[in-house]
C-alpha cells in the first residue's frame, strides 16, 4: 500500500511499507483486515498478543501503539488500568480506499483509448523531501518517470494528478493528455516501465507462494499460520500497484503473468480468511470475549462489491 496508504493519506502519517512487517505497519494492517470501521476499541493486550504471532516483541508492539496514537492513526482510551485502541475514522477511510484499489488490481479492463496522462514539473534538488513525496503520490496514482520531470500513465486520473501537484504546492507543473507519435528512435511512453523486471517480479511472486497455495488446497494450514500467511501475501500483493499501474493489455508483452499472480493471491487470501479470523478471535477472546465475536474477515468479492 510505498505503501499505498501513506501515498493517499494526505496529512495522515501512515507507516511506510517495509519488508518484514514492522510493528506499526503490521498493527494497521491487522486492524484494517479484521477490525475496520468498528466503533469499539480493542484492548492493547490483545493487539500486543496479535503482534507476537508475527515475532514482534511485546515492548516493540506497545511502542508501536503509542507512536500510532501520536500520529493520529489510532485513538485510545483507558478503563481502569487497561488501555484500548481503534483506528481513527480518517485512518479507516484511507485504509478502505487503499484496499479497494489493491483488491481491484489486476482485474480485466476495457479497451485502452491510446491516450497518455502526463505530469510535468520542476523541483530543485534542495527540495528532496518534496521530490520524494511527489514521486510517491504519483506512483500511487499510476505514473512512472519517462524523464526526471515528466511522468506518464495510461490509466491515471488527470484531475487527481493535478490535485496532488496543487496540494504539494508545486507551481512549476502541469498535467495534460497526449498521444504518442511512435516516431522511430524516440523514447515511447511505455518505456517508463521495465517490463522484464516486472515480469520477474510477478513470476517470483508465483514461485514464492505456489507451495503455500498447494498446502491451502490440501487443508493443512493451521489457524496461526493462516493469520501470518494471509497478512504476508497481502503485504506482498499491495506493493504491485506501485510498480505496475494496471497497464492496459495493449501495452503488455505476450503471456503476461499478472493474471496468474492475481488468481493465486485471491485464492490464498480468501481461502485463509476464515482460519485467520478464527485465530484473531481466539486471541481477542483471551482478553475481551464479547469483543471477539465482532472480529470479521473480508473476501475479495465483498470488498469489490462496495466499490
C-alpha positions as CSV (number, residue, x, y, z in Angstrom):
1,X,0.0,0.0,0.0
2,X,5.4,3.0,-0.8
3,X,2.9,1.9,0.8
4,X,-0.3,2.8,-0.8
5,X,-1.7,4.0,2.5
6,X,0.9,6.7,3.0
7,X,0.6,8.0,-0.5
8,X,-3.1,8.5,-0.3
9,X,-3.3,9.7,3.3
10,X,-2.8,13.4,2.7
11,X,-1.7,14.8,6.1
12,X,-2.1,11.4,7.8
13,X,1.3,10.0,8.6
14,X,0.9,6.3,7.7
15,X,3.9,4.0,8.3
16,X,5.7,3.1,5.1
17,X,5.7,-0.5,3.9
18,X,8.9,-2.4,4.6
19,X,9.8,-6.0,4.1
20,X,9.3,-7.9,7.4
21,X,6.2,-6.2,8.6
22,X,7.5,-3.6,11.1
23,X,5.2,-3.3,14.2
24,X,3.4,0.0,13.2
25,X,2.6,-1.3,9.7
26,X,1.6,-4.7,11.0
27,X,-0.9,-3.3,13.5
28,X,-2.6,-1.1,11.0
29,X,-2.8,-4.0,8.6
30,X,-4.3,-6.3,11.1
31,X,-6.9,-3.7,12.2
32,X,-7.7,-3.0,8.6
33,X,-8.2,-6.7,7.9
34,X,-10.2,-7.7,10.9
35,X,-11.5,-4.6,12.7
36,X,-12.1,-2.0,10.0
37,X,-14.6,0.8,10.8
38,X,-15.7,-0.7,14.1
39,X,-16.6,1.8,16.8
40,X,-15.5,-0.4,19.6
41,X,-11.9,-0.4,20.9
42,X,-9.7,-3.4,21.4
43,X,-7.6,-3.9,24.5
44,X,-3.9,-3.1,24.0
45,X,-3.0,-6.5,25.4
46,X,-4.9,-8.3,22.6
47,X,-3.1,-6.2,20.0
48,X,0.2,-6.9,21.6
49,X,-0.5,-10.6,21.6
50,X,-1.6,-10.4,17.9
51,X,1.7,-8.8,17.0
52,X,3.6,-11.5,18.9
53,X,2.1,-14.0,16.4
54,X,4.4,-12.3,13.9
55,X,7.5,-12.4,16.1
56,X,7.1,-8.8,17.3
57,X,8.1,-8.4,21.0
58,X,5.6,-7.0,23.5
59,X,7.9,-4.0,24.1
60,X,8.0,-3.2,20.3
61,X,4.3,-3.7,19.9
62,X,3.4,-1.3,22.8
63,X,5.8,1.3,21.4
64,X,4.1,1.0,18.0
65,X,0.7,1.5,19.6
66,X,1.9,4.7,21.3
67,X,3.5,6.0,18.1
68,X,0.4,5.3,16.0
69,X,-1.7,7.2,18.5
70,X,0.7,10.2,18.3
71,X,0.4,10.0,14.5
72,X,-3.4,10.2,14.9
73,X,-3.9,6.8,13.2
74,X,-5.2,5.2,16.4
75,X,-7.4,6.7,19.1
76,X,-7.1,5.3,22.7
77,X,-9.0,5.3,26.0
78,X,-8.4,3.9,29.4
79,X,-10.7,1.9,31.6
80,X,-9.1,1.3,34.9
81,X,-5.6,0.1,34.2
82,X,-6.4,-1.1,30.7
83,X,-5.8,0.8,27.5
84,X,-7.9,0.3,24.4
85,X,-7.4,1.3,20.8
86,X,-9.2,1.6,17.5
87,X,-8.4,3.1,14.1
88,X,-9.4,6.8,13.8
89,X,-12.2,7.4,11.4
90,X,-9.9,9.2,9.0
91,X,-7.3,6.4,9.1
92,X,-10.0,3.7,8.5
93,X,-11.3,5.7,5.5
94,X,-7.8,5.8,3.9
95,X,-7.3,2.1,4.5
96,X,-10.7,1.3,2.9
97,X,-9.8,3.4,-0.2
98,X,-6.4,1.8,-0.5
99,X,-7.9,-1.7,0.0
100,X,-10.4,-1.1,-2.9
101,X,-7.5,-0.4,-5.2
102,X,-5.4,-3.3,-4.0
103,X,-8.2,-5.8,-4.4
104,X,-9.3,-4.5,-7.9
105,X,-5.7,-4.5,-9.1
106,X,-5.2,-6.9,-12.0
107,X,-8.9,-7.3,-13.0
108,X,-9.7,-7.4,-16.7
109,X,-10.1,-3.9,-18.2
110,X,-11.9,-2.4,-21.1
111,X,-10.1,-1.3,-24.2
112,X,-7.5,1.5,-23.8
113,X,-8.1,4.6,-25.8
114,X,-4.4,5.1,-26.6
115,X,-4.0,8.5,-24.7
116,X,-1.5,9.2,-22.0
117,X,-1.8,11.4,-19.0
118,X,1.4,13.4,-18.5
119,X,2.5,15.2,-15.3
120,X,5.4,17.7,-15.9
121,X,7.1,19.5,-13.0
122,X,10.3,21.1,-11.9
123,X,11.6,20.8,-8.3
124,X,15.0,21.9,-7.2
125,X,17.5,19.3,-5.9
126,X,17.4,21.1,-2.5
127,X,13.8,20.2,-2.0
128,X,14.4,16.4,-1.7
129,X,11.6,15.7,0.8
130,X,9.1,17.4,-1.6
131,X,10.5,15.4,-4.6
132,X,10.2,12.2,-2.6
133,X,6.6,13.0,-1.5
134,X,5.5,13.9,-5.1
135,X,7.1,10.8,-6.6
136,X,5.4,8.5,-4.0
137,X,2.0,10.1,-4.7
138,X,2.4,9.9,-8.5
139,X,3.4,6.3,-8.3
140,X,0.3,5.5,-6.3
141,X,-1.8,7.2,-8.9
142,X,-0.2,5.1,-11.6
143,X,2.6,7.2,-13.0
144,X,6.2,6.3,-13.8
145,X,9.0,8.6,-14.9
146,X,9.7,8.8,-18.6
147,X,12.2,11.5,-17.7
148,X,13.0,13.0,-14.4
149,X,10.5,15.8,-14.6
150,X,8.0,14.1,-16.9
151,X,5.8,11.3,-15.5
152,X,3.4,9.4,-17.6
153,X,0.4,7.0,-17.2
154,X,-2.1,5.3,-19.5
155,X,-4.6,4.8,-16.7
156,X,-4.3,7.7,-14.2
157,X,-6.9,10.3,-13.5
158,X,-5.6,13.6,-14.7
159,X,-7.7,15.6,-12.1
160,X,-6.2,13.6,-9.3
161,X,-2.7,14.3,-10.5
162,X,-3.4,18.0,-10.8
163,X,-4.8,17.9,-7.2
164,X,-1.7,16.3,-5.9
165,X,0.6,18.9,-7.6
166,X,-1.6,21.7,-6.1
167,X,-1.7,20.1,-2.7
168,X,2.0,19.9,-2.5
169,X,2.4,23.5,-3.7
170,X,4.4,22.9,-6.9
171,X,4.0,26.0,-9.0
172,X,6.2,24.9,-11.9
173,X,4.0,22.0,-13.0
174,X,1.2,21.0,-15.4
175,X,-0.9,18.0,-16.3
176,X,-2.1,17.2,-19.8
177,X,-3.3,14.4,-22.1
178,X,-1.4,13.3,-25.3
179,X,-1.0,10.6,-27.9
180,X,2.4,9.1,-28.7
181,X,3.5,9.6,-32.3
182,X,5.6,6.5,-32.5
183,X,8.5,8.1,-34.2
184,X,11.4,5.8,-34.8
185,X,14.4,6.5,-32.5
186,X,12.3,8.4,-29.9
187,X,11.5,7.0,-26.5
188,X,8.0,5.6,-26.3
189,X,5.9,6.3,-23.1
190,X,5.7,2.6,-22.4
191,X,9.4,2.6,-21.8
192,X,8.8,4.3,-18.5
193,X,8.3,0.7,-17.2
194,X,10.8,-2.1,-17.2
195,X,8.7,-5.0,-18.4
196,X,11.5,-7.5,-17.9
197,X,11.8,-6.6,-14.3
198,X,8.0,-6.5,-13.9
199,X,7.7,-10.0,-15.4
200,X,10.4,-11.3,-12.9
201,X,8.5,-9.7,-10.0
202,X,5.3,-11.4,-10.9
203,X,7.0,-14.7,-11.6
204,X,8.9,-14.5,-8.3
205,X,5.6,-13.9,-6.5
206,X,4.0,-17.0,-8.1
207,X,7.1,-19.1,-7.3
208,X,7.2,-17.9,-3.7
209,X,3.5,-18.5,-2.9
210,X,2.7,-21.6,-5.1
211,X,3.8,-24.0,-2.3
212,X,1.5,-22.2,0.1
213,X,-1.4,-22.5,-2.3
214,X,-0.9,-26.2,-2.6
215,X,-0.9,-26.6,1.2
216,X,-4.0,-24.4,1.4
217,X,-5.8,-26.6,-1.2
218,X,-4.9,-29.7,0.8
219,X,-6.3,-28.1,4.0
220,X,-3.1,-28.5,6.0
221,X,-2.6,-24.8,7.1
222,X,-3.4,-24.2,10.8
223,X,-5.1,-21.1,12.2
224,X,-2.0,-19.4,13.5
225,X,-0.1,-20.0,10.2
226,X,-3.2,-18.8,8.2
227,X,-3.1,-15.5,10.0
228,X,0.6,-14.9,9.4
229,X,0.5,-16.2,5.8
230,X,-2.6,-14.2,4.8
231,X,-1.0,-11.0,6.1
232,X,2.2,-11.8,4.4
233,X,0.7,-12.4,1.0
234,X,-1.4,-9.2,1.3
235,X,1.7,-7.2,2.2
236,X,3.4,-8.5,-0.9
237,X,0.5,-8.0,-3.3
238,X,-0.2,-4.5,-2.1
239,X,3.2,-3.4,-3.5
240,X,2.4,-4.3,-7.1
241,X,0.4,-1.1,-7.9
242,X,3.5,0.9,-7.2
243,X,5.3,-0.8,-10.0
244,X,2.5,-1.6,-12.4
245,X,-0.4,0.8,-12.7
246,X,-2.7,-1.9,-14.1
247,X,-1.1,-1.4,-17.5
248,X,-3.6,-2.0,-20.3
249,X,-3.4,-5.2,-22.3
250,X,-2.5,-3.2,-25.4
251,X,0.9,-2.3,-23.8
252,X,1.8,-5.7,-22.4
253,X,4.0,-8.3,-23.8
254,X,2.6,-11.7,-24.7
255,X,1.9,-14.3,-21.9
256,X,1.9,-11.5,-19.2
257,X,1.9,-13.2,-15.7
258,X,-0.2,-10.6,-13.8
259,X,-3.5,-12.5,-14.1
260,X,-1.9,-15.8,-12.8
261,X,-0.4,-13.8,-9.9
262,X,-3.7,-12.3,-9.1
263,X,-5.6,-15.6,-9.2
264,X,-3.1,-17.1,-6.8
265,X,-3.4,-14.1,-4.4
266,X,-7.2,-14.1,-4.4
267,X,-7.4,-17.9,-3.7
268,X,-4.9,-17.8,-0.9
269,X,-6.2,-14.6,0.7
270,X,-9.9,-15.6,0.5
271,X,-9.4,-19.3,1.5
272,X,-7.3,-18.5,4.6
273,X,-9.8,-15.8,5.7
274,X,-12.0,-17.9,8.0
275,X,-9.0,-19.6,9.6
276,X,-7.2,-16.3,10.2
277,X,-10.4,-14.8,11.6
278,X,-10.7,-17.7,14.0
279,X,-7.2,-17.1,15.3
280,X,-7.8,-13.4,15.8
281,X,-11.0,-14.3,17.7
282,X,-9.0,-16.7,19.9
283,X,-6.6,-14.1,20.8
284,X,-9.1,-11.3,21.5
285,X,-11.3,-13.7,23.5
286,X,-8.5,-14.2,25.9
287,X,-8.9,-10.6,27.0
288,X,-12.4,-9.5,26.0
289,X,-14.7,-12.4,25.0
290,X,-17.6,-10.2,24.0
291,X,-15.4,-8.3,21.5
292,X,-14.1,-11.5,19.9
293,X,-17.5,-12.1,18.3
294,X,-17.2,-8.8,16.4
295,X,-13.9,-9.8,14.6
296,X,-14.6,-10.4,10.9
297,X,-12.5,-11.0,7.8
298,X,-13.5,-9.8,4.3
299,X,-13.4,-11.6,1.0
300,X,-12.1,-10.0,-2.2
301,X,-15.6,-10.2,-3.8
302,X,-17.2,-8.4,-0.8
303,X,-14.6,-5.6,-0.9
304,X,-15.1,-5.1,-4.7
305,X,-18.9,-5.1,-4.3
306,X,-18.6,-1.9,-2.2
307,X,-16.8,0.0,-4.9
